[in-house]
Amino acid sequence: KFGAFKSVRPRQSARVEEQKLICEAQQSAAMWTLNAIRDAILLLCALLSLTSLNMSTEDAGFKAAVHEARQGSNEGGVPIGACLVSAEGKILGQG
């Protein structure tokens, strides 16, 4: 209709799609924050329960779990570590 002149504005659908992607990214960031808060609360509860279980931060299982958490963090992941310990104190698994 206007010859060689073309509109430089993006199509409506492209702008809508861009807004959807921005919204999804914001929701993802919010969920990550909520998950981090939940994980911190769970970790705090676990640490507070150590005294009732007669465990210590010097326990081999605790140290192994902390090591796993640090390793995960160093690899760019979430700093969560776990260790399964038998009643006799033997490490059965960790990750």
N, C-alpha and C positions, 0 to 999 in steps of 0.2 A: 504494500500500500504506500509506503514511504520511499520506495526505491532502495538505495544502497544503505540507508540508515536502519540500524537494528537496535532494538532495546538492549541496554546493558543491565537492566534489572533482572535478577533471577526470577524464574517462574515461581508462581505462588506455591506450587507443590514442593519445590526445592527448599523454599524458606520454611515451610511447615515441617518438612523432614529435618531440617537443621535444628529447629526449635525442639522437636521430639528428642533428638540426640542429646541436646544440651540438658533437657529435663531428665533423661535417663542417667546421664553422667552425674547430675546433682543428687539424684535419688541414690545412686550407687555410693557416692561419697558419704551421704548421710547414713546409709546402712553400714558402711565400713566403720564409721564413727560409733554407731550404736553397738556394733559387734565388739569393737575395741573396749568400750566401756563395760559391756557384759563380761568379756574375758578378764578384765582387770578386777571386777567384783568377784568373779569365780576364783581367781588367783588369791585374792585377799582372804576369801573364806577358807581356801585350802591352807593358807599359811596360818590363819588363826586356829585352825583345827589341829595343827601339828602338836600343840601342847597337850591336847586331850588324847592324842594317839601315842603319847610318849615317844614322839619322833623328834628329830633334831635336824637343823640345817647341815649338820656334819654327817648325816646319814648318807651312805653310798648311793642309795636310790634317789635321794633328793638331789645330790650332786650330779648324778647322771641325767636327771630330768632338766636341771638348770643348764647343763652342757648342751642338751638337745635343743633347748629354747634359744640359747645363744647361737648355736649353729644355724638354726632356722632364720634367725634375725640377720646373721652375717650373709646368708644367701639371698636376702631380700624378701624373705617371707615373714609371717607372723611369728613372734617369739613365744611359741608354745612348745613345751616339752613334756614328755610323760615317761614314767618308768613303772613297770610292774614288778613288785618285790614279794617273794614268798614270806611266810610267817617266820622263817628262819633267817631272813635277811638276804637271801640270794636273789640277784637280779635275774628275772625271767625274760624280760623284754623291755625295750625302750624305743622311743621314736619321737 
